[in-house]
Amino acid sequence: MAKGLLEGTLGGEEEKPEVEPPDALAGVEAFAAAIAAKLAGNDPEVARDTSAFLKKQAQLLEIQAAHLTDEHEARLHFLRGQAREVDIRRFGLRLRVGFQLFLILGACLISGWIAIVIHDAVQSSSVVIDPIDAPPSLAADGLSDKVLASGLLDVLTRIQAATRSSAEHRALSNAWTNDITIEVPETGISIGQLERMLKARFGHDQHIDGDLIKTKSGGLALTVRGTRVLPRTFTGEAGDLDNLLTEAGEYVYGQSQPGLWAAYLSNERFDKAISFSQASYATVDPSERPYLLDAWANAIAFKGGDGANREALALYREAVRLKPDFWAGYNNIMASLNGLGDEEGAVRTGEQLMKAAGGRPGRAPEAMYQNYDGALWDFRSERAEMIADMELHGGVGTTNPNSGAENLTIAGTEVQMHDVEAAALRLKTTPVDEKNPPDVAAAASDRAQLAEEEGDLKTASREWDAFVSLYANPAVWTNSPSNICSAALTYEKTGQPAKAEAALNAVGSLTFVDCYRFKGDLLDLRGDWAGAQEWYAKAVKLAPSLPAGYYSWGVALAKHGDLDGAAAKLKLANQKGPHWADPLKAWGDVLVKQGKPKEALAKYDEALKYAPNWKQFKEAREAAAKEKI
């Protein structure tokens, strides 16, 4: 019975095929009806009970379904709340992380600022003008401590601006350029109590103070004193405050920075620069001695005269011995050797400079190679170095003032580069101090060579006359001894052979490549070819590292039809001076005559890099290009 009931309820469909369940049950009631119908065939009472049971189960399921619906909405609400809470927590976390990063960044900035302040304090070597005391009676007249400190500061600034110092010397002057400050509380110019404390503890500042009083006679007495500056009093009339401040400022400058003060004096006050250097050398700090020696030698060289270059050379060499990385010293040694006629020695010194600097480019500034590049006729580099030097030093530069204004030297270099327009413009825009013989001489030499470049030999001769008239001045011939030899060919071509000979003989016993090679050109013009070659050979032997002798010899050989010999000499000239356009142009001309336009064009193209505005060169190149086609 039980078995039959179970089989009838859960199975046995194959035994009672007449009762088939619906194909699809819509719900629990349908399922209950199906079960009841199934059981009705066996026992109606069981069917009723089963149906009632299943209906109750259906009601329970409906209640559960309603409950689940309500619970689902509650759970969704809860989950949405949790999602919002997660978002809020995430935002809070991000905010906290951002705030922490902000704190870390702030701490880093503060730490960095503290490190900078400490570093600046340790490295500080400033000249600080402290208040200069004055009695109330003077303060009432406007002579307050601020006014007096400002006046002394102005004097120091003017001296600093007028000091023509080299790049190496300029590093020594940094304390004077941007770090001269007034430490007067009421001015508001202060770096803060902390920074002052750090500088006082760790720095090397020089503090200058003083006082101004009225004398019994009604005049003024200004006393200055400071770190490593002994007190000194300067007196004058009541209206002489400017003079007193100037005297006091010069004294402070000289006592604080003897090397810079000597450099300042060497610009014009040669004798005072020499006497100051002699008197101070034994007592200055050893680190100052190379700079003092350099300024001392400059004053001797700038003053000029017999033996000036040799005397200066000894001082320059001692400066380099004391400070092997004193790059300006090397450049000045080269200048002295050039002035003495030892041009080969100047090239060797330039090579020593490169070695000491660790190559080129290296630790030495490019401006320190001016004399080296000039000897090798690298005019493009020399011009760039001088322009950079001027731009770094207020348009004045640091070259020898007795060689003329540096802008005039650049104009001469542009003539050598055959850049007529640039040289003419620079000459036109450069003021010439008519009371300064080196300036006037340099301008005359530039104008003469420019006229020669333009083919105006008459004007060139007249300008050379002006230069020759100034050559006797010691400051001119000491610092530009070989320039006069350049006048010889102009004089010869304008029918003035006596002047030509005089120009070549003006250098006396000194020996220069230019004078030797121009002597060869002169003899060639006069038909003495054998004598000319002898002087060309002397020029090459005198300074085998310089390209000029080979160049002149090669041009002369080409003129006389020895094209192979000319090519050989011009090749050597190019090897010695690879950045000089003239040998390349002349070599190209020879190759054209040898029927090698393609090779000639290559030489012209190379020369173009070093003389891009040379008119005759461009014409020759165009002709070679057409012949190649």
C-alpha positions in Angstrom: 0.0 0.0 0.0 2.7 2.4 1.1 4.8 1.3 -1.8 2.0 1.8 -4.2 1.2 5.2 -2.7 4.9 6.3 -3.0 5.1 5.0 -6.5 1.9 6.7 -7.4 3.1 10.0 -5.9 6.7 10.1 -7.2 6.7 7.8 -10.1 4.9 4.9 -11.8 3.8 7.0 -14.7 4.3 4.1 -17.0 1.7 2.1 -15.1 -1.0 4.8 -15.3 -0.6 6.5 -18.6 -4.2 7.8 -18.6 -3.2 10.5 -15.9 -0.6 12.8 -17.4 0.9 15.8 -15.6 0.6 19.2 -17.3 3.4 20.1 -19.6 4.2 23.2 -17.6 3.4 24.1 -14.0 2.6 27.8 -13.5 3.0 27.7 -9.7 2.7 25.8 -6.5 -1.1 25.6 -6.7 -0.9 23.9 -10.1 1.7 21.5 -8.7 -0.6 20.7 -5.7 -3.6 20.1 -8.0 -1.5 17.8 -10.1 -0.4 15.8 -7.1 -4.0 15.7 -5.7 -5.3 14.5 -9.1 -2.7 11.9 -9.2 -3.5 10.6 -5.7 -7.2 10.7 -6.2 -7.1 7.6 -8.2 -5.8 5.7 -5.2 -7.4 7.3 -2.1 -9.5 10.5 -2.2 -8.9 11.3 1.5 -5.1 11.2 1.0 -5.6 13.4 -2.0 -7.6 15.9 0.1 -5.0 15.9 2.9 -2.2 16.2 0.4 -3.9 19.1 -1.4 -4.6 20.9 1.9 -1.0 20.4 2.9 0.3 21.7 -0.4 -2.0 24.7 -0.3 -0.6 25.6 3.1 2.9 25.2 1.7 1.9 27.4 -1.2 0.7 30.1 1.3 3.9 29.8 3.2 5.9 30.2 0.0 3.9 33.3 -0.9 4.6 34.7 2.5 8.3 33.9 2.1 8.3 35.5 -1.4 6.7 38.7 0.0 9.2 38.7 2.8 12.1 38.2 0.4 10.8 41.1 -1.7 10.8 43.3 1.3 14.2 42.0 2.4 15.6 42.5 -1.1 14.7 46.2 -1.0 16.1 46.5 2.5 19.3 44.8 1.4 19.6 47.0 -1.6 19.2 50.0 0.6 21.8 48.6 2.9 24.2 47.9 0.1 23.7 51.3 -1.4 24.5 52.8 2.0 27.6 50.6 2.3 28.7 51.8 -1.2 28.2 55.4 -0.2 30.2 54.7 3.0 32.9 53.1 0.9 33.0 56.1 -1.4 33.2 58.5 1.6 35.9 56.4 3.2 37.8 56.3 -0.1 37.5 60.0 -0.5 38.7 60.5 3.1 41.6 58.1 2.5 42.6 60.1 -0.6 42.2 63.3 1.3 44.4 62.0 4.1 47.0 60.7 1.7 47.0 64.0 -0.2 47.4 65.9 3.1 50.2 63.6 4.1 51.9 64.1 0.7 51.4 67.9 1.1 53.0 67.7 4.6 55.9 65.6 3.2 56.4 68.1 0.3 56.2 71.0 2.7 58.8 69.3 4.9 61.0 68.7 1.9 60.7 72.3 0.8 61.5 73.5 4.3 64.4 71.1 4.5 65.7 72.2 1.1 65.4 75.8 2.1 67.3 75.2 5.3 70.0 73.3 3.4 70.3 76.2 0.9 70.4 78.7 3.7 73.1 76.7 5.5 75.0 76.1 2.2 74.8 79.8 1.4 75.9 80.7 4.9 79.0 78.4 4.6 79.8 79.7 1.2 79.1 83.3 1.9 81.9 85.6 1.2 80.1 88.9 1.0 81.1 92.4 1.8 78.4 93.7 4.2 78.2 97.4 4.9 77.0 97.8 8.5 75.7 101.2 9.7 78.1 104.1 9.8 77.5 106.0 12.9 77.0 109.8 12.7 76.1 112.3 15.5 72.6 113.7 15.6 73.8 117.0 14.3 75.0 115.4 11.0 71.9 113.1 10.9 69.8 116.2 11.0 71.5 117.4 7.9 70.6 114.2 6.1 73.8 112.3 6.8 72.1 109.3 8.4 73.7 105.9 8.9 71.7 104.6 5.9 72.9 107.5 3.6 76.5 107.0 4.6 76.3 103.2 4.2 74.7 103.6 0.8 77.3 106.1 -0.3 80.1 103.7 0.6 78.3 100.9 -1.2 78.0 103.0 -4.3 81.8 103.5 -4.4 82.4 99.8 -4.1 80.0 99.1 -6.8 81.5 101.6 -9.2 85.0 100.2 -8.6 83.8 96.7 -9.2 82.0 97.7 -12.4 85.2 99.4 -13.7 87.5 96.4 -13.0 88.5 94.7 -16.2 89.2 91.3 -14.9 89.4 87.9 -16.5 86.8 85.2 -16.1 88.9 83.5 -13.5 89.4 86.8 -11.7 85.7 87.5 -12.0 84.9 84.4 -9.9 87.0 86.0 -7.1 84.9 89.2 -7.5 81.5 87.5 -7.0 81.3 88.6 -3.4 81.5 92.2 -4.7 79.0 91.9 -7.5 75.7 90.7 -6.2 76.3 90.2 -2.5 77.2 93.7 -1.4 74.3 94.5 0.9 73.4 97.1 3.5 72.6 95.7 6.8 70.6 98.6 8.3 67.4 97.5 10.1 65.2 100.4 9.1 66.0 100.0 5.4 64.2 96.7 5.4 67.0 95.1 3.4 67.7 92.0 5.5 68.0 88.3 5.0 66.5 87.5 8.3 67.8 86.9 11.8 68.4 83.2 11.2 70.4 83.7 8.0 72.5 86.4 9.6 73.1 84.1 12.6 74.2 81.2 10.2 76.4 83.5 8.2 78.0 84.9 11.3 78.7 81.4 12.5 79.7 79.6 9.4 80.3 82.2 6.7 83.3 84.3 5.6 81.6 87.7 5.3 83.5 90.9 5.7 81.6 93.4 7.7 82.5 97.0 7.3 81.4 99.7 9.6 82.7 103.1 10.7 81.7 106.5 11.9 81.6 110.1 10.7 82.3 113.0 13.0 82.8 116.7 12.8 86.3 118.0 13.4 87.2 120.9 15.6 87.9 123.0 12.5 84.4 122.3 11.1 85.5 119.6 8.6 84.6 115.9 8.5 86.5 112.8 9.6 85.3 109.5 8.2 86.8 106.3 9.9 86.2 102.9 8.4 87.1 99.5 9.9 86.1 95.9 9.5 86.9 92.3 9.2 90.6 92.1 8.2 90.4 95.9 7.5 92.5 98.0 9.8 90.9 101.3 10.9 91.8 104.3 8.8 90.5 107.9 9.1 90.0 110.2 6.1 89.6 113.9 6.7 88.3 116.7 4.5 86.2 119.8 4.4 82.5 119.8 5.3 81.5 119.6 1.6 84.0 116.8 0.7 81.9 113.9 1.8 81.9 112.3 -1.7 85.7 112.5 -1.8 85.9 111.0 1.7 83.6 108.1 0.7 85.6 107.5 -2.5 88.9 107.4 -0.5 87.4 105.2 2.1 85.8 102.8 -0.5 89.1 102.4 -2.4 90.8 101.7 0.9 88.3 99.1 1.9 88.3 97.5 -1.6 92.1 97.3 -1.6 92.3 95.8 1.9 89.5 93.3 1.4 90.4 92.2 -2.1 93.9 93.1 -3.0 93.9 91.1 -6.2 90.8 92.9 -7.5 92.1 96.3 -6.4 95.3 95.7 -8.3 93.3 94.6 -11.4 91.3 97.8 -11.1 94.4 100.0 -10.9 96.1 98.1 -13.8 93.4 99.4 -16.2 94.8 102.9 -16.2 96.8 103.7 -13.0 99.8 101.5 -14.0 102.4 102.9 -11.6 100.0 102.7 -8.6 99.1 99.2 -9.5 102.7 98.2 -9.6 103.6 99.9 -6.3 100.5 98.5 -4.6 101.3 94.9 -5.8 104.9 95.2 -4.7 103.9 96.5 -1.2 101.1 94.0 -0.7 102.5 90.7 -2.1 104.3 89.5 1.1 101.4 90.2 3.4 98.3 89.1 1.4 96.7 85.7 1.8 98.5 83.1 -0.4 95.2 82.5 -2.3 95.4 86.1 -3.5 98.9 86.0 -4.8 98.3 84.6 -8.3 95.7 87.3 -8.9 98.0 90.0 -7.5 100.8 88.8 -9.7 98.6 88.8 -12.7 97.4 92.4 -12.2 101.0 93.4 -11.5 102.2 91.9 -14.8 99.2 93.4 -16.6 100.2 96.9 -15.3 103.8 96.4 -16.6 102.6 95.1 -20.0 99.9 97.8 -20.4 102.4 100.5 -19.5 104.8 99.2 -22.1 108.4 99.9 -22.8 111.7 98.1 -23.2 111.7 94.8 -21.4 108.0 95.1 -20.4 106.9 91.8 -21.9 109.8 89.9 -20.5 109.2 91.3 -17.0 105.5 90.6 -17.2 106.1 87.0 -18.5 108.1 86.1 -15.4 105.2 87.3 -13.2 102.6 85.4 -15.3 104.6 82.2 -15.0 104.9 82.5 -11.3 101.1 83.0 -11.0 100.5 79.8 -12.9 103.1 78.0 -10.8 101.2 79.0 -7.7 97.8 78.2 -9.2 98.1 75.6 -12.0 94.4 76.1 -12.9 94.8 79.8 -13.3 93.6 79.8 -16.9 94.0 83.6 -17.5 97.6 83.2 -16.6 98.2 80.8 -19.5 96.5 83.2 -21.9 98.6 86.1 -20.7 101.8 84.0 -21.0 100.8 83.5 -24.7 100.3 87.2 -25.1 103.7 88.0 -23.7 105.4 85.3 -25.8 103.7 86.7 -28.9 105.0 90.2 -27.9 108.5 88.8 -27.6 108.4 87.2 -31.0 108.2 83.6 -29.6 105.0 82.6 -31.5 106.0 78.9 -31.4 106.3 79.2 -27.6 102.8 80.7 -27.5 101.4 77.7 -29.3 103.2 75.3 -27.0 101.7 77.2 -24.0 98.2 76.8 -25.5 98.8 73.1 -25.7 99.9 73.1 -22.1 96.7 74.9 -21.2 94.6 72.3 -23.0 96.4 69.5 -21.1 96.0 71.2 -17.7 92.3 71.8 -18.4 91.7 68.2 -19.3 91.2 68.8 -23.1 89.2 71.2 -25.1 86.4 71.8 -24.2 87.5 71.3 -20.7 87.7 73.2 -17.4 89.3 76.3 -19.0 86.8 78.8 -20.4 87.0 79.2 -24.2 87.9 82.9 -23.8 91.3 81.8 -22.5 92.2 80.4 -25.9 92.1 83.7 -27.7 95.9 84.0 -28.2 96.2 80.3 -29.1 93.4 80.5 -31.7 94.8 83.8 -33.1 98.2 82.2 -33.6 96.6 79.3 -35.6 94.4 81.8 -37.5 91.2 80.3 -36.2 89.3 83.5 -36.5 85.8 82.1 -36.2 86.6 80.7 -32.7 88.6 83.8 -31.7 85.8 86.1 -32.7 83.2 84.1 -30.8 85.4 84.1 -27.7 85.9 87.8 -27.7 82.2 88.5 -28.2 81.3 86.1 -25.3 83.9 87.9 -23.2 82.4 91.3 -23.9 78.9 90.1 -23.2 79.9 88.7 -19.8 81.7 92.0 -18.9 79.3 94.8 -19.7 80.4 95.2 -23.3 84.0 95.9 -22.3 85.7 92.6 -22.1 88.9 91.7 -20.3 91.5 91.8 -23.0 94.6 94.0 -22.8 93.2 97.6 -22.9 96.5 98.7 -24.6 95.6 96.5 -27.6 92.6 98.9 -28.1 89.0 98.4 -27.2 88.0 94.7 -27.6 85.4 95.6 -30.1 88.1 97.0 -32.4 90.0 93.8 -32.1 86.9 91.9 -33.1 86.6 94.2 -36.1 90.1 93.3 -37.2 89.3 89.6 -36.9 86.2 90.1 -39.1 88.5 91.7 -41.7 90.7 88.6 -41.6 87.5 86.6 -42.1 86.9 88.8 -45.2 83.5 89.8 -43.7 83.6 93.4 -45.0 80.1 94.4 -44.0 80.4 93.2 -40.5 83.8 94.8 -39.9 82.7 98.1 -41.4 79.6 98.1 -39.2 81.6 97.3 -36.1 84.1 100.1 -36.8 81.3 102.5 -37.4 79.5 101.6 -34.1 82.6 101.4 -31.8 83.5 104.7 -30.1 87.2 105.4 -30.2 88.9 107.3 -27.4 91.0 109.8 -29.3 93.1 110.4 -26.1 93.9 106.7 -25.9 96.8 105.9 -28.4 96.1 102.1 -28.4 92.5 102.7 -29.3 93.4 105.1 -32.1 96.1 102.8 -33.4 93.8 99.8 -33.4 91.1 101.7 -35.3 93.7 102.9 -37.9 95.0 99.3 -38.4 91.5 98.0 -38.8 90.5 100.7 -41.3 93.7 100.1 -43.3 93.1 96.3 -43.6 89.5 96.9 -44.4 90.5 99.3 -47.3 92.9 96.7 -48.6 90.2 94.1 -48.5 88.0 96.4 -50.6 90.9 97.1 -53.0 91.3 100.8 -51.9 95.1 100.9 -51.5 95.2 104.7 -51.4 93.0 104.8 -48.3 94.8 101.8 -46.8 98.1 103.7 -47.2 96.7 106.7 -45.5 95.4 104.7 -42.6 98.7 102.9 -42.2 100.4 106.3 -42.0 98.2 107.1 -39.0 99.1 103.8 -37.4 102.8 104.3 -38.0 102.7 107.7 -36.3 101.4 106.0 -33.1 103.7 103.0 -33.2 106.4 104.8 -31.3 104.2 105.0 -28.3 105.4 102.3 -25.9 101.9 101.1 -25.1 101.3 100.5 -28.8 104.5 98.8 -29.9 104.8 96.7 -26.8 101.3 95.2 -27.1 101.0 95.1 -31.0 104.5 94.9 -32.2 104.0 92.9 -35.4 101.0 94.8 -36.8 103.2 97.4 -38.5 104.7 94.7 -40.8 101.2 94.4 -42.4 101.7 97.9 -43.8 104.8 96.9 -45.9 102.9 95.5 -48.9 100.5 98.3 -49.1 103.3 100.8 -49.2 105.1 98.8 -51.8 102.0 98.5 -54.0 101.4 102.3 -53.8 105.0 103.1 -54.8 106.5 103.8 -51.4 109.3 101.3 -51.1 111.1 103.2 -48.4 108.1 103.2 -46.1 107.7 99.5 -46.9 111.3 98.8 -45.7 110.8 101.0 -42.6 107.7 99.1 -41.6 109.5 95.8 -41.8 112.5 97.1 -39.8 110.4 98.8 -37.2 110.2 95.6 -35.0 114.0 95.7 -34.6 115.5 92.5 -33.4 112.2 90.9 -32.7 111.2 88.0 -35.0 107.6 87.4 -36.3 106.2 85.1 -38.9 104.2 87.9 -40.5 107.2 90.1 -40.9 109.2 87.3 -42.4 106.5 86.2 -44.9 105.7 89.8 -45.9 109.4 90.3 -46.5 109.2 87.3 -48.9 106.1 88.8 -50.6 107.9 92.2 -50.9 111.0 90.6 -52.5 108.7 88.6 -54.9 107.0 91.9 -55.9 110.5 93.3 -56.7 111.4 90.3 -58.8 113.7 88.6 -56.3 112.2 85.1 -56.4 115.2 83.4 -54.8 115.3 85.9 -52.0 111.6 85.6 -51.5 111.8 81.8 -51.0 114.6 82.3 -48.5 112.3 84.4 -46.3 109.4 82.1 -46.7 111.6 79.3 -45.5 112.7 81.4 -42.5 109.1 82.1 -41.6 108.3 78.4 -41.6 111.4 77.6 -39.6 110.7 80.3 -37.1 107.3 78.9 -36.1 106.7 75.5 -37.8 103.3 75.1 -35.9 101.9 78.3 -37.4 100.1 78.1 -40.8 100.9 81.6 -42.1 104.4 80.9 -43.4 103.3 77.8 -45.4 100.3 79.8 -46.8 102.3 82.7 -48.2 104.9 80.3 -49.6 102.1 78.2 -51.3 100.4 81.3 -52.8 103.8 82.5 -54.2 104.6 79.0 -55.7 101.2 79.0 -57.4 101.9 82.4 -58.8 105.1 81.1 -60.3 103.5 78.1 -61.8 104.7 75.4 -59.4 101.2 74.0 -58.8 102.4 70.7 -57.2 104.7 72.6 -54.8 101.9 75.1 -54.1 99.5 72.3 -53.3 102.0 70.7 -50.9 102.6 74.0 -49.0 98.9 74.8 -48.8 98.1 71.4 -47.6 100.6 71.9 -44.7 99.0 75.3 -44.0 95.6 73.6 -43.8 97.0 71.0 -41.4 98.5 73.6 -39.1 95.5 75.9 -39.3 92.5 73.7 -40.2 90.0 76.5 -39.4 91.5 79.2 -41.6 89.7 79.7 -44.9 92.5 81.3 -46.9 94.7 78.2 -47.4 91.6 76.2 -48.4 90.5 78.8 -50.9 94.1 79.0 -52.4 94.3 75.3 -52.5 91.0 75.1 -54.3 92.4 77.7 -56.8 95.4 75.5 -57.5 93.2 72.4 -58.0 91.1 74.3 -60.5 94.3 75.1 -62.5 95.2 71.4 -62.2 91.9 70.5 -63.9 90.4 69.1 -60.7 87.2 71.1 -60.3 85.5 68.4 -58.2 88.3 68.4 -55.6 88.5 72.2 -55.7 84.8 72.5 -55.0 85.3 70.3 -51.9 88.0 72.7 -50.6 85.8 75.7 -51.3 82.9 74.1 -49.4 85.1 73.5 -46.4 86.4 77.0 -46.5 82.8 78.3 -46.6 82.4 77.3 -42.9 85.2 79.7 -41.9 84.6 82.6 -44.1 80.9 82.5 -45.2 80.8 86.2 -46.3 84.0 86.3 -48.5 82.9 87.7 -51.8 85.9 86.6 -53.9 85.7 83.1 -52.4 82.0 82.8 -53.4 82.9 83.8 -57.0 85.6 81.2 -57.2 83.3 78.5 -55.9 80.6 79.4 -58.4 83.1 79.1 -61.2 84.3 75.7 -60.0 80.8 74.5 -59.6 80.0 75.4 -63.2 83.2 73.8 -64.5 82.3 70.6 -62.6 78.9 70.5 -64.3 
